[in-house]
């Protein structure tokens, strides 16, 4: 499964890079708009629109239409069957709607969306996003923290980069994700999901579906009757073995996460994005072990959970999470605001309600600098518990 998606990523990334340059040069000749903040619009069958310059916009409507925009924060939109939209530049966006349509965007934080049967969407750049909707559609995204989503029977979704996410929905669909802490999920009968990288996860749902995860502490889960395949690696990245079994409801329970440790299936918990080996469950209290063998308790109440090295600490942090907090002082912070990791941790907890154990564990997993700007913190915490809430407040 991973080999298939490696080729898909290459094919679709070519659309966002090499093929984009050729496409833009052709359409630029027909453009009447060039320069910063420029705009270009074309309407009609076989129409073409091209715009070059920072904050530029290009829009084209009509069958076989094309739209190209180049420049930071540029936008490109094309609507019509067989239409094409391409945008290159940081924070650029590209959208294409129509059967067999294609959307490609290249640049950090870029976004590409394509809707229509057999449509394709490709986005390249850190934190980039790619979405494609329609039967046999394809979606590919490359860059750390990137996201790729594809919807439609037999659709494919591929994402590459640390903390990247790939999701695919539809009968016979496939999702693949590569990179440390990456996630892959596929939904639909006969669907497939593959994830590669340390702490990566793969999940499958639907009749006769399957998933596989490769890497240190890689985890899998699936519906009853699904095939789960998972590797076992040591911390140095040396493969030790692996297992493959059907979810039978006894050895492997449905919709529960598992890793392979010492050649056996071990159930794990991912509350707040922190992986723990489950030892026992009594009521709303889980007794777990962390990666170093330390005992940790997880308490859940009204859909909210908290970790603690003791039950009391977990209960206290749960109360902290449930407590109403005034975050007005943190709204609209300057992106250049600089603070120590400890100061950011307190602000993050105040805004998101993250428990102290989870915050400390997150910080211990990284080699921290003495100070971080808000921009750097937003990138570091992407995908962590409460990130969307934190981003919503500070921005």
C-alpha positions as CSV (number, residue, x, y, z in Angstrom):
1,X,0.0,0.0,0.0
2,X,2.8,2.4,0.8
3,X,4.5,1.9,-2.6
4,X,1.2,2.8,-4.4
5,X,1.0,6.0,-2.5
6,X,4.6,6.9,-3.0
7,X,3.9,7.0,-6.7
8,X,0.7,8.9,-6.2
9,X,2.5,11.6,-4.2
10,X,5.1,11.8,-7.0
11,X,2.5,12.1,-9.7
12,X,0.4,14.7,-8.0
13,X,3.4,16.7,-6.6
14,X,4.6,17.0,-10.2
15,X,1.4,18.7,-11.0
16,X,2.1,21.3,-8.3
17,X,5.7,21.9,-9.3
18,X,7.1,21.0,-12.7
19,X,3.8,21.0,-14.6
20,X,2.7,24.2,-12.9
21,X,5.6,26.1,-14.3
22,X,4.8,25.0,-17.8
23,X,1.1,25.7,-17.3
24,X,1.7,29.2,-15.9
25,X,4.1,30.2,-18.7
26,X,1.5,29.3,-21.3
27,X,-1.4,31.1,-19.5
28,X,0.7,34.1,-18.6
29,X,1.0,35.0,-22.3
30,X,-2.8,35.4,-22.5
31,X,-3.0,37.4,-19.2
32,X,-3.7,41.1,-19.2
33,X,-3.0,41.5,-15.5
34,X,0.4,41.6,-13.9
35,X,1.7,43.1,-10.8
36,X,1.1,43.3,-7.0
37,X,-2.5,43.0,-6.0
38,X,-3.4,42.4,-9.7
39,X,-6.6,40.6,-10.7
40,X,-7.5,38.6,-13.8
41,X,-10.9,37.1,-14.8
42,X,-12.0,35.2,-17.8
43,X,-15.4,33.8,-18.6
44,X,-16.4,31.5,-21.5
45,X,-15.7,28.1,-23.0
46,X,-12.0,27.3,-23.3
47,X,-11.2,30.6,-21.5
48,X,-7.9,31.3,-19.7
49,X,-7.0,33.6,-16.8
50,X,-3.5,34.3,-15.4
51,X,-2.4,36.8,-12.8
52,X,1.2,37.4,-11.5
53,X,2.1,39.4,-8.4
54,X,1.8,39.4,-4.6
55,X,-1.8,39.1,-3.5
56,X,-2.9,38.6,-7.1
57,X,-6.2,36.8,-8.0
58,X,-7.1,34.7,-11.1
59,X,-10.6,33.4,-11.9
60,X,-11.8,31.5,-14.9
61,X,-15.3,30.1,-15.6
62,X,-16.3,27.8,-18.5
63,X,-15.7,24.4,-19.9
64,X,-12.0,23.5,-20.3
65,X,-11.2,26.8,-18.6
66,X,-7.8,27.4,-16.9
67,X,-6.7,29.7,-14.1
68,X,-3.2,30.4,-12.8
69,X,-2.0,32.8,-10.1
70,X,1.6,33.3,-9.0
71,X,2.7,35.4,-5.9
72,X,2.5,35.3,-2.1
73,X,-1.0,35.0,-0.8
74,X,-2.3,34.7,-4.4
75,X,-5.6,33.0,-5.2
76,X,-6.7,31.0,-8.2
77,X,-10.2,29.6,-8.9
78,X,-11.5,27.8,-12.0
79,X,-15.1,26.4,-12.5
80,X,-16.2,24.1,-15.3
81,X,-15.8,20.6,-16.6
82,X,-12.1,19.7,-17.3
83,X,-11.1,23.0,-15.7
84,X,-7.7,23.6,-14.1
85,X,-6.6,25.9,-11.3
86,X,-3.0,26.4,-10.1
87,X,-1.5,28.8,-7.6
88,X,2.1,29.2,-6.5
89,X,3.3,31.2,-3.5
90,X,3.3,31.3,0.3
91,X,-0.3,31.2,1.7
92,X,-1.6,30.7,-1.8
93,X,-5.0,29.0,-2.5
94,X,-6.3,27.1,-5.4
95,X,-9.8,25.8,-6.1
96,X,-11.3,24.0,-9.0
97,X,-14.8,22.7,-9.4
98,X,-16.1,20.4,-12.2
99,X,-15.8,16.8,-13.5
100,X,-12.2,15.8,-14.2
101,X,-11.1,19.2,-12.7
102,X,-7.5,19.6,-11.2
103,X,-6.3,22.0,-8.5
104,X,-2.6,22.5,-7.5
105,X,-1.1,24.8,-5.0
106,X,2.6,25.2,-4.1
107,X,3.9,27.2,-1.1
108,X,4.0,27.1,2.7
109,X,0.5,27.1,4.2
110,X,-1.0,26.7,0.7
111,X,-4.4,25.1,0.2
112,X,-5.8,23.2,-2.8
113,X,-9.4,22.0,-3.2
114,X,-11.0,20.2,-6.1
115,X,-14.6,19.0,-6.4
116,X,-15.9,16.8,-9.2
117,X,-15.8,13.2,-10.4
118,X,-12.2,12.0,-11.1
119,X,-10.9,15.3,-9.8
120,X,-7.4,15.7,-8.4
121,X,-6.0,18.0,-5.8
122,X,-2.3,18.5,-4.8
123,X,-0.7,20.9,-2.3
124,X,3.0,21.2,-1.4
125,X,4.4,23.2,1.6
126,X,4.5,23.0,5.3
127,X,1.1,23.0,6.9
128,X,-0.5,22.7,3.5
129,X,-3.9,21.2,2.9
130,X,-5.4,19.3,0.0
131,X,-9.0,18.2,-0.4
132,X,-10.7,16.4,-3.2
133,X,-14.3,15.3,-3.5
134,X,-15.8,13.0,-6.2
135,X,-15.7,9.5,-7.4
136,X,-12.2,8.2,-8.1
137,X,-10.8,11.5,-6.8
138,X,-7.2,11.9,-5.6
139,X,-5.7,14.1,-3.0
140,X,-2.0,14.6,-2.1
141,X,-0.3,16.9,0.4
142,X,3.4,17.2,1.2
143,X,4.9,19.1,4.1
144,X,5.1,18.8,7.9
145,X,1.7,19.1,9.5
146,X,0.1,18.8,6.1
147,X,-3.4,17.4,5.6
148,X,-5.0,15.4,2.8
149,X,-8.6,14.4,2.5
150,X,-10.4,12.6,-0.3
151,X,-14.1,11.6,-0.5
152,X,-15.7,9.2,-3.1
153,X,-15.7,5.5,-3.9
154,X,-12.3,4.2,-4.9
155,X,-10.8,7.6,-3.9
156,X,-7.2,8.0,-2.8
157,X,-5.5,10.2,-0.2
158,X,-1.8,10.6,0.5
159,X,0.0,12.9,2.9
160,X,3.7,13.1,3.6
161,X,5.5,14.9,6.5
162,X,5.8,14.7,10.3
163,X,2.4,15.1,12.0
164,X,0.7,14.8,8.6
165,X,-2.8,13.4,8.2
166,X,-4.5,11.5,5.4
167,X,-8.2,10.6,5.4
168,X,-10.2,8.8,2.7
169,X,-13.9,8.0,2.6
170,X,-15.7,5.7,0.2
171,X,-16.1,2.2,-1.0
172,X,-12.7,0.7,-1.8
173,X,-10.9,4.0,-0.8
174,X,-7.3,4.2,0.2
175,X,-5.4,6.5,2.6
176,X,-1.7,6.6,3.3
177,X,0.4,8.9,5.5
178,X,4.2,9.0,6.0
179,X,6.1,10.8,8.8
180,X,6.6,10.7,12.5
181,X,3.3,11.0,14.5
182,X,1.4,10.9,11.2
183,X,-2.2,9.7,11.0
184,X,-4.1,7.7,8.4
185,X,-7.8,6.8,8.4
186,X,-9.9,5.2,5.8
187,X,-13.7,4.6,5.9
188,X,-15.8,2.5,3.6
189,X,-16.2,-1.2,2.8
190,X,-13.0,-2.8,1.4
191,X,-11.1,0.4,2.2
192,X,-7.4,0.4,3.1
193,X,-5.3,2.6,5.4
194,X,-1.5,2.7,5.8
195,X,0.7,4.9,8.0
196,X,4.5,4.9,8.3
197,X,6.7,6.7,10.9
198,X,7.4,6.6,14.6
199,X,4.2,6.9,16.7
200,X,2.1,6.9,13.5
201,X,-1.4,5.5,13.6
202,X,-3.7,3.8,11.0
203,X,-7.4,3.1,11.4
204,X,-9.9,1.3,9.1
205,X,-13.6,1.0,9.2
206,X,-16.1,-0.9,7.0
207,X,-16.7,-4.5,5.9
208,X,-13.5,-6.4,4.8
209,X,-11.3,-3.3,5.3
210,X,-7.7,-3.3,6.5
211,X,-5.0,-1.1,7.9
212,X,-1.2,-1.3,8.6
213,X,1.2,0.9,10.6
214,X,5.0,0.8,10.5
215,X,7.4,2.4,12.9
216,X,8.3,2.6,16.6
217,X,5.2,2.5,18.7
218,X,3.0,2.6,15.6
219,X,-0.7,1.8,16.4
220,X,-3.7,0.4,14.5
221,X,-7.4,-0.1,15.1
222,X,-10.4,-1.3,13.1
223,X,-13.9,-2.6,13.0
224,X,-15.0,-6.1,13.7
225,X,-13.6,-8.4,11.0
226,X,-11.0,-5.9,9.8
227,X,-7.4,-7.0,9.2
228,X,-4.8,-5.2,11.4
229,X,-1.1,-5.3,10.5
230,X,1.4,-3.6,12.8
231,X,5.2,-3.6,13.2
232,X,7.4,-3.6,16.2
233,X,10.5,-1.4,16.2
234,X,13.0,-0.4,18.9
235,X,13.8,3.2,19.7
236,X,16.8,3.1,17.3
237,X,14.4,2.3,14.4
238,X,15.5,-1.4,14.1
239,X,12.6,-3.7,13.1
240,X,11.9,-6.5,15.7
241,X,8.9,-8.1,14.1
242,X,5.2,-7.6,13.8
243,X,1.8,-9.2,13.8
244,X,-1.3,-9.5,11.6
245,X,-4.7,-10.5,12.9
246,X,-8.4,-10.1,12.3
247,X,-10.4,-8.0,14.8
248,X,-12.3,-10.9,16.5
249,X,-13.7,-9.1,19.6
250,X,-11.7,-11.3,22.0
251,X,-7.9,-11.1,21.3
252,X,-8.4,-7.8,19.5
253,X,-11.4,-5.6,20.3
254,X,-13.1,-3.4,17.7
255,X,-12.4,0.3,17.7
256,X,-9.5,0.0,20.2
257,X,-6.0,1.0,19.5
258,X,-3.2,-1.6,19.6
259,X,0.6,-1.7,19.3
260,X,2.9,-4.7,19.1
261,X,5.2,-5.1,22.1
262,X,7.4,-8.1,22.8
263,X,5.6,-9.9,20.0
264,X,2.2,-9.5,21.5
265,X,-0.8,-7.2,20.9
266,X,-1.0,-4.5,23.6
267,X,-4.0,-2.2,24.0
268,X,-3.1,1.5,24.2
269,X,-4.9,4.8,24.9
270,X,-4.5,8.1,23.0
271,X,-6.4,10.4,25.3
272,X,-5.3,14.0,24.6
273,X,-2.9,12.6,21.9
274,X,-0.7,10.9,24.5
275,X,-0.1,7.2,24.0
276,X,-0.4,5.0,27.1
277,X,-0.5,1.2,27.6
278,X,-3.7,0.3,29.3
279,X,-3.3,-1.8,32.5
280,X,-6.8,-1.7,33.9
281,X,-10.1,0.1,33.7
282,X,-12.4,0.7,36.7
283,X,-15.3,3.0,36.1
284,X,-14.1,6.3,34.7
285,X,-10.5,5.6,35.9
286,X,-7.8,4.0,33.6
287,X,-4.5,2.8,35.1
288,X,-1.8,3.0,32.4
289,X,1.9,2.9,31.8
290,X,3.8,5.5,29.8
291,X,6.7,4.7,27.4
292,X,9.2,4.6,30.3
293,X,7.1,2.3,32.4
294,X,5.8,4.9,34.8
295,X,2.2,4.5,36.2
296,X,-0.2,7.2,35.0
297,X,-4.0,7.5,35.7
298,X,-6.6,8.9,33.3
299,X,-9.9,10.1,34.6
300,X,-12.8,11.0,32.3
301,X,-15.9,12.9,33.1
302,X,-18.6,14.4,30.8
303,X,-16.3,13.8,27.8
304,X,-13.3,15.5,29.3
305,X,-10.2,13.7,30.5
306,X,-7.1,14.4,32.5
307,X,-3.8,12.6,33.2
308,X,-2.0,12.4,36.5
309,X,0.8,10.4,38.2
310,X,-1.7,9.9,41.0
311,X,-5.5,9.7,41.0
312,X,-5.6,12.9,43.0
313,X,-3.5,14.8,40.5
314,X,-5.7,13.5,37.7
315,X,-8.8,14.7,39.5
316,X,-7.4,18.1,40.3
317,X,-6.4,18.6,36.6
318,X,-9.8,17.4,35.5
319,X,-11.3,20.1,37.7
320,X,-8.9,22.6,36.2
321,X,-10.1,21.6,32.7
322,X,-13.7,21.9,33.6
323,X,-13.3,25.3,35.3
324,X,-14.4,28.4,33.3
325,X,-11.4,30.7,32.5
326,X,-11.2,34.2,31.2
327,X,-8.9,34.3,28.1
328,X,-9.6,37.8,26.9
329,X,-6.1,38.9,27.8
330,X,-4.6,36.5,25.3
331,X,-6.8,37.4,22.3
332,X,-5.2,38.8,19.2
333,X,-1.6,38.4,20.4
334,X,1.2,39.8,18.2
335,X,2.8,36.9,16.2
336,X,6.2,38.2,17.3
337,X,5.4,37.9,21.0
338,X,8.3,36.1,22.6
339,X,8.2,34.0,25.8
340,X,10.0,31.0,27.4
341,X,8.6,27.5,26.9
342,X,7.3,27.5,30.5
343,X,5.5,30.8,30.0
344,X,3.9,29.5,26.8
345,X,2.9,26.3,28.6
346,X,1.0,28.3,31.3
347,X,-0.8,30.3,28.6
348,X,-1.6,27.2,26.6
349,X,-3.1,25.5,29.7
350,X,-5.1,28.6,30.6
351,X,-6.7,28.7,27.1
352,X,-7.1,25.0,26.4
353,X,-7.5,23.5,29.8
354,X,-4.6,21.0,29.0
355,X,-3.6,19.0,32.0
356,X,-0.1,19.6,33.6
357,X,1.0,16.0,32.9
358,X,0.1,16.2,29.2
359,X,1.8,19.6,28.9
360,X,5.0,18.4,30.6
361,X,5.1,15.2,28.5
362,X,4.7,17.3,25.3
363,X,7.6,19.5,26.3
364,X,9.9,16.6,27.3
365,X,9.5,15.0,23.9
366,X,11.2,18.0,22.3
367,X,14.6,19.8,22.5
368,X,13.4,23.2,23.6
369,X,14.9,26.5,22.8
370,X,15.2,29.2,25.5
371,X,12.5,31.3,23.8
372,X,9.8,31.0,21.2
373,X,7.7,33.5,19.2
374,X,3.9,33.0,18.9
375,X,4.4,32.0,15.3
376,X,6.9,29.2,16.4
377,X,4.6,28.0,19.1
378,X,1.7,27.7,16.7
379,X,3.8,25.5,14.5
380,X,5.2,23.4,17.4
381,X,1.8,22.7,18.9
382,X,-0.2,22.0,15.7
383,X,-2.0,18.7,16.2
384,X,-1.7,18.8,20.0
385,X,-4.6,18.7,22.4
386,X,-6.5,22.0,22.3
387,X,-4.5,23.4,19.4
388,X,-7.6,24.7,17.5
389,X,-8.9,26.5,20.6
390,X,-5.4,28.0,21.3
391,X,-5.1,29.2,17.7
392,X,-8.6,30.7,17.7
393,X,-7.9,32.8,20.8
394,X,-4.4,34.1,20.2
395,X,-5.0,34.9,16.5
